[in-house]
Amino acid sequence: MKKLKYQTKFLLYHTGVMLLIILGAVGYFYHVVVDEMREKEEQNFSVITEKTANQLDTMFYEMDRMALKIAANPSIADLFQRLPEDLEDNYFKVHPIVTGEVKKILESYNFKHDGYSRICLYNNAHDFVSTSNRAVTERGILQFFESDTFDEMQRYFEEPAHFIYYKSPEPDILSQGDQINEDYFAVVREIKDYFSNGSQCGYIEVQESTEKIYEILSELGDGMYAEVRDTSGEVIYAVPEHSLLEEKVSYEREISLDNSPYTVRFSKSPTEYKQSVRQFYLVLMAVVIILMFFAIILEKILIRHLSKPLVELNRSLKSVTMDNLHVEISDTDSMDVILKLEESFNVMLSKLNHSMMNQIAAKTNEVKAQFFALQSQMNPHFLHNMLAIISMESQLDDNTKIPDICRRLGDILRYNSEMGDGYSTIENECASAENYMLLMKVRYEELAQYTIKIQDGMEKVRIPKLILQPICENCFQHGFKQVEPVWKIDITIWQEGQRWFLKVQDNGSGFSKDYLEEFQNQRNNMDHQDVNRVLENITIGGLCIPNIYMRLKIEYGEKALFQLYNESTGTVVLLGGEIND
């Protein structure tokens, strides 16, 4: 986060806050809507199942009502009371005229309604007549009377207080004999004189195809399952055929029919509900993404407008040099606070400029008096830039960078000003160079990078003081001017035998061919007299490379190593000398 720009941090912070608020509101809204959807789903389930159960109950009621009307019809009761008990032949087959009259009576009842699948009249003597859209075969009638269902029905009505018999779905054996057709439900009543409570003389059976029940149950919709159970709990009919109970069930309900001995059990799969919730979730997430997109754009526009004066001030501060100790904000719409801050910076920079010029003049006169003054050559332009950065950072409240900058700058100045015997350890030399690099990172932030690698055991080796930091400074002053960031400096120190080696490599523009030729000529002609002449004419900020070369030559003589060359990735400065405490 420290490497991010101020505007980026501000945008990320406010975006995070907005995202938390929006997600909280959306989460609450999501749970409220989902709870309402669940409640509505449960209500719809109750309404649909109640309606379906009533339709089934009405169907059985109407079938029983029809059977009771026909069974109580005097003409039908009188006819069946007069039928002979002859089991050898079907009476209605032998007497077609009577059969036609009976069928007319049955059709008159059936046509008053939507029409049932079949209405049958028969007795224990195997006399049989029916009316329906389906053909009835002789073989089918024979199989009907020989079936276990007929025997069960006879035994049922032999019991007292048994007046109505419900047939569970079974194949229609009356139509095609052995060929099984569509199943049907049936309601059976006894034929007798109900006014005199006469004895039973036959049966009236009203049949309804299971297709009718399927039409009622199929209206439940997708994801719904219904099964009809008899008194023993056995499933006698189900829609669809494959139960959903094997899956996870969201709702379940069991309703007993009032006008039949059946119970209908309903269940609903959560698949449809989950799909609805998933669709609502996707729509809600799309709305959140759109809202966040426009919120971020609006926030970015506002931040850019509000931070424009600070950006201008930062730009102006970065342009501060020894020749330009002045800040200026070109934005005429800047806030008064920023304008006052600009005035304060300019006053402070003016005082700093006056003080530094006095200090530089005094220091220059002092270092010219002694040879080791060469070691204190650090471009004052860098000090101006660092002080400008301190000024820039002071605009932020509670900024922890300012003490760190001041500490590192103090360490560098203290290290440079303490002459001693002109030597230092590799550890201290690298620490001073690292302080310089860290200060440059404060200025350029992520645009500048560096690495320092020291071979183990080399930390206490003594070398001439201030040979590393000026080279690093030279990279920024010359090597990086014509190169786009990111700027990199890699420092490597190692030992071979009794010699130390120091390599500084950057990714800058490299030494020009003319400079390398000029330095080589200067190096070939340089001797002690040249050194004295250079000392007499030394100026601040100059002679970084010759300075270091001369000191290495004076100390190590022919054993000194000093090489300048270019590689494909930038410039390399290679130094070396004898290890001698």
C-alpha positions in Angstrom: 0.0 0.0 0.0 2.9 2.4 0.7 3.9 2.2 -2.9 0.5 3.2 -4.2 -0.2 6.8 -5.2 -2.4 9.0 -2.9 -5.3 9.1 -5.3 -5.2 5.3 -5.7 -5.2 4.7 -2.0 -8.1 7.2 -1.6 -10.0 5.5 -4.4 -9.4 2.0 -3.0 -10.4 3.0 0.6 -13.7 4.7 -0.5 -14.4 1.9 -3.0 -14.0 -0.7 -0.2 -16.3 1.2 2.1 -18.9 1.6 -0.6 -18.6 -2.1 -1.4 -19.2 -3.1 2.2 -22.2 -0.9 2.5 -23.7 -2.1 -0.8 -23.0 -5.7 0.0 -24.6 -5.3 3.5 -27.7 -3.7 2.0 -28.0 -6.2 -0.8 -27.5 -9.1 1.6 -30.3 -7.9 3.8 -32.5 -7.3 0.8 -31.6 -10.7 -0.6 -32.7 -12.5 2.6 -35.9 -10.5 2.9 -36.9 -11.3 -0.7 -35.9 -15.0 -0.5 -37.9 -15.3 2.7 -40.9 -13.8 0.9 -40.4 -16.1 -2.0 -40.2 -19.1 0.3 -43.4 -18.0 2.1 -45.2 -17.4 -1.2 -44.0 -20.8 -2.5 -45.4 -22.5 0.5 -48.8 -20.7 0.2 -49.0 -21.6 -3.5 -48.2 -25.2 -2.6 -51.0 -25.3 0.0 -53.5 -23.6 -2.4 -52.7 -26.0 -5.3 -52.8 -29.1 -3.3 -56.1 -28.1 -1.6 -57.6 -27.4 -5.0 -56.4 -30.6 -6.5 -57.6 -32.7 -3.6 -61.0 -31.0 -3.9 -61.2 -31.9 -7.6 -60.4 -35.5 -6.9 -62.9 -35.6 -4.0 -65.6 -34.0 -6.2 -64.9 -36.6 -9.0 -65.5 -39.5 -6.6 -68.5 -37.8 -5.1 -70.1 -37.4 -8.5 -69.3 -41.0 -9.5 -71.0 -42.2 -6.2 -73.9 -39.9 -6.8 -74.4 -41.2 -10.3 -74.2 -44.8 -9.1 -76.7 -44.1 -6.3 -79.2 -42.5 -8.7 -79.1 -45.4 -11.1 -79.2 -48.0 -8.3 -82.3 -46.3 -6.9 -84.0 -46.0 -10.3 -87.3 -48.0 -9.9 -87.2 -49.3 -13.5 -83.6 -50.6 -13.0 -84.4 -52.1 -9.6 -87.6 -53.8 -10.8 -85.9 -55.2 -13.9 -83.1 -56.8 -11.8 -85.5 -58.2 -9.2 -87.3 -60.0 -12.0 -84.2 -61.5 -13.7 -84.0 -65.3 -13.5 -81.1 -66.8 -11.6 -79.7 -68.6 -14.5 -75.9 -68.8 -14.7 -75.8 -70.4 -18.1 -76.3 -67.4 -20.3 -76.3 -63.6 -20.1 -79.9 -62.4 -20.0 -79.1 -59.1 -21.8 -77.5 -61.0 -24.6 -80.6 -63.1 -25.2 -83.1 -60.1 -24.9 -81.7 -57.3 -27.0 -84.9 -55.2 -26.7 -84.6 -55.1 -22.9 -80.9 -54.4 -23.3 -81.6 -51.4 -25.6 -84.1 -49.9 -23.1 -81.6 -50.3 -20.2 -78.9 -48.7 -22.3 -81.2 -45.7 -23.0 -81.7 -45.2 -19.3 -78.0 -45.4 -18.6 -77.2 -43.0 -21.4 -79.8 -40.6 -20.2 -77.9 -40.3 -16.9 -74.4 -40.3 -18.5 -75.2 -37.5 -21.0 -76.3 -35.1 -18.3 -72.6 -34.9 -17.2 -69.3 -34.9 -19.0 -69.7 -38.6 -19.5 -68.0 -41.4 -17.6 -65.8 -44.0 -19.2 -68.4 -46.8 -18.7 -71.5 -47.6 -16.6 -72.1 -51.3 -16.0 -75.1 -53.2 -14.6 -74.7 -56.8 -13.5 -75.7 -59.3 -10.9 -74.4 -62.5 -9.2 -76.1 -64.6 -12.0 -73.5 -63.0 -14.5 -76.1 -61.0 -16.3 -74.3 -58.0 -17.7 -75.1 -54.8 -19.6 -73.1 -51.6 -20.0 -72.9 -48.3 -22.0 -69.6 -46.7 -23.0 -67.4 -45.6 -25.8 -65.4 -48.8 -25.4 -66.4 -52.1 -26.9 -67.2 -54.9 -24.4 -66.4 -58.4 -25.5 -67.9 -61.7 -24.5 -64.6 -62.9 -23.4 -64.0 -59.8 -21.4 -67.3 -60.2 -19.6 -66.4 -63.8 -18.8 -63.0 -62.8 -17.4 -64.7 -60.0 -15.4 -66.9 -62.4 -13.5 -64.0 -64.9 -13.0 -61.7 -62.2 -11.6 -60.7 -61.9 -8.0 -62.0 -58.4 -7.8 -65.6 -59.6 -8.5 -65.3 -62.2 -5.7 -63.8 -59.6 -3.3 -66.7 -57.2 -4.1 -69.3 -59.9 -3.4 -67.8 -60.7 -0.1 -67.6 -57.0 0.7 -71.3 -56.4 0.3 -72.2 -59.5 2.4 -70.9 -57.6 5.4 -73.6 -55.5 7.1 -73.3 -51.7 6.8 -71.3 -51.9 3.6 -73.1 -49.8 0.9 -70.4 -48.6 -1.4 -67.3 -50.3 -2.9 -64.3 -48.5 -4.4 -62.2 -50.2 -7.0 -58.6 -49.3 -7.2 -57.1 -48.8 -10.6 -57.0 -52.1 -12.6 -56.7 -53.1 -16.2 -59.8 -52.8 -18.4 -60.4 -56.5 -19.2 -63.9 -55.9 -20.5 -62.7 -54.4 -23.8 -60.2 -56.7 -25.3 -60.0 -59.8 -23.1 -56.3 -60.6 -22.5 -55.2 -57.3 -24.0 -54.6 -54.8 -21.2 -56.0 -51.3 -21.9 -56.0 -48.1 -19.9 -56.7 -48.6 -16.2 -59.8 -47.2 -14.5 -61.2 -46.4 -11.1 -64.7 -47.5 -10.2 -67.5 -46.9 -7.7 -69.9 -49.8 -7.1 -73.4 -49.6 -5.4 -76.0 -52.3 -4.8 -79.1 -52.3 -6.9 -82.2 -52.6 -4.7 -85.4 -50.9 -3.8 -84.2 -48.2 -1.4 -87.7 -47.0 -0.6 -88.7 -50.4 0.9 -85.1 -51.3 1.7 -85.5 -54.4 -0.4 -82.9 -57.1 -0.9 -79.9 -56.6 -3.2 -80.5 -57.8 -6.7 -77.6 -56.5 -8.6 -74.7 -53.9 -8.9 -74.2 -50.6 -10.6 -70.6 -49.8 -11.4 -69.5 -46.3 -12.6 -66.1 -46.5 -14.1 -63.7 -43.5 -14.8 -60.4 -43.8 -16.7 -57.2 -43.0 -14.9 -56.7 -40.4 -17.6 -59.2 -38.2 -15.8 -57.2 -38.4 -12.6 -54.0 -37.8 -14.6 -55.5 -34.6 -16.0 -56.3 -33.4 -12.5 -53.0 -34.2 -11.0 -50.9 -33.1 -14.0 -52.2 -29.5 -13.4 -49.9 -29.4 -10.3 -47.1 -28.3 -12.6 -43.4 -29.2 -12.9 -41.6 -30.3 -9.8 -44.8 -31.5 -8.1 -45.5 -35.2 -7.3 -48.8 -36.7 -6.1 -49.7 -40.2 -5.2 -53.1 -41.7 -4.3 -53.0 -44.3 -1.4 -55.7 -46.7 -0.3 -56.7 -47.4 3.3 -53.7 -49.7 3.8 -51.3 -47.0 2.7 -50.4 -48.7 -0.6 -49.8 -46.4 -3.5 -52.5 -47.1 -6.2 -51.8 -44.3 -8.6 -49.0 -41.6 -8.9 -48.2 -38.6 -11.1 -45.5 -38.6 -12.4 -44.7 -42.3 -12.4 -41.2 -41.7 -10.8 -41.4 -40.4 -7.3 -39.6 -37.2 -6.3 -39.3 -38.5 -2.8 -36.0 -40.0 -3.6 -34.7 -36.5 -4.0 -34.7 -33.7 -1.5 -38.2 -32.4 -0.9 -39.0 -28.9 0.0 -42.7 -29.2 0.9 -44.9 -32.2 1.7 -48.6 -32.6 2.5 -51.1 -35.4 2.9 -54.9 -34.9 2.5 -57.6 -37.4 3.1 -60.6 -37.3 0.7 -64.0 -36.9 2.3 -66.0 -38.8 -0.3 -63.7 -41.8 -0.8 -61.4 -44.0 1.2 -58.3 -42.6 -0.5 -55.6 -40.3 0.7 -53.5 -38.0 -1.6 -50.0 -37.3 -0.7 -48.4 -34.2 -2.4 -44.7 -33.3 -2.4 -42.7 -30.6 -4.2 -39.1 -30.7 -5.4 -36.9 -27.7 -4.5 -35.4 -27.5 -8.0 -37.8 -24.9 -9.3 -37.5 -22.8 -6.2 -33.8 -23.0 -6.3 -33.8 -21.9 -9.9 -35.9 -18.9 -9.1 -33.6 -18.0 -6.2 -30.6 -18.5 -8.4 -32.0 -16.2 -11.1 -32.8 -13.6 -8.5 -29.3 -13.8 -7.1 -27.7 -13.4 -10.6 -29.9 -10.4 -11.3 -29.0 -8.9 -8.0 -25.3 -9.5 -8.5 -25.5 -7.9 -12.0 -27.2 -4.8 -10.4 -24.4 -4.7 -7.7 -21.7 -4.8 -10.4 -23.3 -2.1 -12.4 -23.8 0.1 -9.3 -20.2 -0.4 -8.3 -18.9 0.3 -11.8 -20.7 3.7 -12.0 -19.8 4.4 -8.3 -16.1 3.9 -9.0 -16.2 6.1 -12.1 -18.0 8.9 -10.2 -15.6 8.5 -7.3 -12.6 8.6 -9.6 -13.9 11.8 -11.2 -14.4 13.4 -7.8 -11.0 12.4 -6.5 -9.3 13.7 -9.6 -11.0 17.0 -9.2 -10.4 17.4 -5.5 -6.8 16.2 -5.6 -5.8 18.3 -8.6 -4.3 21.1 -6.5 -2.2 18.5 -4.5 -1.1 16.9 -7.7 0.0 20.4 -9.0 1.8 21.1 -5.8 3.6 17.7 -6.0 4.6 18.3 -9.6 6.0 21.7 -8.7 7.9 20.3 -5.7 9.5 17.6 -7.9 10.8 20.4 -10.2 12.6 22.1 -7.3 16.4 22.3 -7.8 19.3 24.4 -6.6 18.5 26.8 -9.5 14.8 26.7 -8.9 13.9 26.8 -5.2 10.3 27.8 -5.9 6.9 26.1 -6.1 4.0 27.2 -8.2 0.5 25.9 -8.6 -1.0 26.6 -12.0 -4.5 25.6 -11.1 -6.5 28.9 -10.6 -9.3 27.0 -9.0 -7.2 25.6 -6.1 -8.5 25.9 -2.6 -7.2 28.8 -0.4 -5.5 26.3 1.9 -3.4 24.9 -0.9 -2.5 28.5 -2.0 -1.4 29.3 1.5 0.6 26.1 1.6 2.3 27.2 -1.6 3.3 30.5 -0.1 4.7 28.8 3.0 6.8 26.4 0.9 8.2 29.3 -1.1 9.2 31.2 2.1 10.8 28.1 3.6 12.6 27.2 0.4 14.0 30.8 0.2 15.4 30.5 3.7 16.8 27.1 3.0 18.4 28.3 -0.1 20.1 31.2 1.7 21.3 28.9 4.5 22.5 26.2 2.2 24.5 28.6 0.0 26.3 29.9 3.1 27.0 26.3 4.2 28.2 25.2 0.8 30.6 28.1 0.5 32.1 27.5 3.9 32.4 23.7 3.2 34.0 24.3 -0.2 36.7 26.5 1.3 37.4 23.9 3.9 37.6 20.8 1.7 40.0 22.5 -0.7 42.5 22.8 2.1 43.1 19.0 2.4 43.4 15.9 0.2 40.7 14.0 1.9 38.2 16.7 0.9 37.8 14.6 -2.2 35.9 12.1 -0.2 33.2 14.6 0.8 32.2 15.4 -2.8 28.5 14.8 -3.0 26.4 16.9 -5.3 24.5 19.6 -3.4 21.8 19.3 -6.0 20.9 16.0 -4.2 20.7 17.8 -0.9 18.3 20.3 -2.4 16.1 17.6 -3.8 16.0 15.8 -0.5 15.1 18.9 1.4 12.4 19.6 -1.2 11.0 16.1 -0.7 11.0 16.8 3.1 9.0 19.9 2.4 6.6 18.0 0.2 6.1 15.2 2.7 5.4 17.8 5.5 2.0 18.5 4.0 0.7 15.1 5.2 -0.4 14.9 8.8 1.4 12.4 11.0 3.7 11.4 8.2 6.2 8.9 9.4 8.4 9.4 6.3 9.9 12.7 7.5 11.8 11.4 10.5 13.1 8.5 8.4 14.3 10.9 5.6 15.9 13.2 8.1 17.6 10.3 9.9 19.0 8.8 6.7 20.1 12.2 5.3 21.8 12.9 8.7 23.6 9.6 8.5 24.9 10.4 5.0 26.1 13.9 6.0 27.7 12.5 9.2 29.4 9.8 7.3 30.8 12.2 4.7 31.9 14.8 7.1 33.8 12.5 9.4 37.2 12.4 7.7 39.1 10.0 9.9 41.9 8.4 8.1 40.1 8.3 4.8 39.0 4.6 5.0 35.9 2.8 6.0 34.6 -0.8 6.1 32.5 -2.3 3.3 29.6 -2.6 5.8 29.6 1.1 6.5 30.2 2.1 2.9 27.2 0.0 1.8 25.1 1.3 4.6 25.8 4.9 3.5 25.1 4.0 -0.2 21.9 2.3 0.9 20.8 5.4 2.8 21.3 7.3 -0.4 19.3 4.8 -2.5 16.5 4.7 0.0 16.3 8.5 -0.2 16.2 8.4 -3.9 13.3 5.8 -3.6 11.5 8.4 -1.5 11.8 10.8 -4.4 11.1 8.4 -7.3 9.1 5.8 -5.3 8.6 2.6 -7.4 10.5 4.1 -10.3 13.8 3.3 -8.6 15.0 -0.1 -7.5 18.3 -1.5 -6.1 20.0 -4.6 -4.7 23.1 -5.0 -2.6 24.8 -8.4 -2.3 27.9 -8.8 0.0 29.8 -12.1 0.2 29.8 -13.5 3.7 32.8 -12.4 5.8 33.5 -9.2 3.7 31.7 -6.8 6.0 34.8 -5.7 8.0 37.2 -5.3 5.0 38.5 -1.8 4.9 38.4 0.2 1.6 38.8 3.9 0.7 35.8 5.9 1.9 33.1 7.3 -0.4 33.8 5.2 -3.5 30.3 3.6 -3.8 27.8 6.3 -3.1 29.2 8.7 -5.7 28.9 6.0 -8.4 25.2 5.4 -7.5 24.7 9.1 -7.6 26.3 9.3 -11.0 23.8 6.7 -12.3 20.9 9.0 -11.5 22.6 12.2 -12.7 23.8 10.7 -16.1 22.8 7.1 -16.7 19.1 7.4 -16.2 18.4 10.7 -17.9 17.7 9.2 -21.3 16.1 6.0 -20.0 12.5 5.4 -19.1 11.8 4.0 -15.6 12.0 1.5 -13.8 15.7 2.4 -13.0 17.7 -0.4 -11.4 21.1 -0.4 -9.7 22.7 -3.8 -8.7 25.7 -3.7 -6.3 27.8 -6.9 -5.8 30.9 -7.2 -3.5 33.0 -10.4 -3.3 36.5 -11.6 -2.6 39.0 -13.6 -4.7 42.2 -14.5 -2.9 43.5 -11.4 -1.1 41.6 -9.0 -3.3 38.2 -7.4 -2.9 36.0 -6.5 -5.9 33.1 -4.1 -6.1 30.7 -4.1 -9.1 28.0 -1.5 -9.8 25.6 -2.2 -12.7 22.7 -0.1 -13.8 20.1 -0.3 -16.7 20.9 3.2 -17.9 21.9 4.6 -21.2 25.6 3.5 -20.8 28.8 5.4 -21.3 29.2 7.1 -24.7 32.0 6.0 -26.9 33.6 9.5 -26.8 33.5 9.6 -23.0 35.2 6.2 -22.7 37.9 7.3 -25.1 38.4 10.6 -23.3 38.6 8.9 -19.9 41.1 6.3 -21.2 43.4 9.1 -22.5 43.1 11.0 -19.1 43.8 7.8 -17.2 46.9 7.1 -19.3 48.3 10.6 -18.7 47.4 10.9 -15.0 50.2 11.0 -12.4 50.8 12.6 -9.0 51.3 16.0 -10.5 47.9 15.7 -12.2 46.4 14.8 -8.9 47.7 17.9 -7.2 46.5 20.1 -10.1 43.1 18.5 -9.8 43.0 19.1 -6.0 43.8 22.8 -6.6 41.0 23.2 -9.1 38.4 20.9 -7.5 34.8 22.1 -7.8 31.7 20.7 -6.1 29.8 18.1 -8.0 32.5 17.2 -10.4 35.2 14.6 -11.0 33.2 11.6 -9.6 34.9 9.0 -11.8 38.4 10.6 -11.9 38.2 11.2 -8.1 37.6 7.5 -7.3 40.3 6.4 -9.9 42.9 8.7 -8.4 42.3 7.5 -4.8 42.4 3.9 -5.8 45.6 4.5 -7.8 47.3 6.3 -4.9 46.4 3.6 -2.4 46.9 0.4 -4.4 49.2 1.4 -7.2 49.4 -1.3 -9.9 47.2 -3.6 -7.9 44.2 -1.2 -8.2 41.4 -2.3 -10.5 39.2 0.3 -12.2 37.1 -0.7 -15.3 34.3 1.1 -17.1 32.3 -0.7 -19.8 28.8 -1.1 -21.3 26.6 -4.2 -21.4 23.4 -4.8 -23.2 21.4 -3.8 -20.1 23.4 -0.6 -19.1 26.6 0.5 -17.5 29.1 -1.4 -15.3 31.7 0.1 -13.0 34.2 -2.6 -11.6 36.5 -1.7 -8.8 39.1 -3.7 -6.9 42.0 -3.6 -4.6 44.3 -5.5 -2.2 42.9 -6.6 1.2 45.2 -4.9 3.7 44.1 -3.9 7.2 
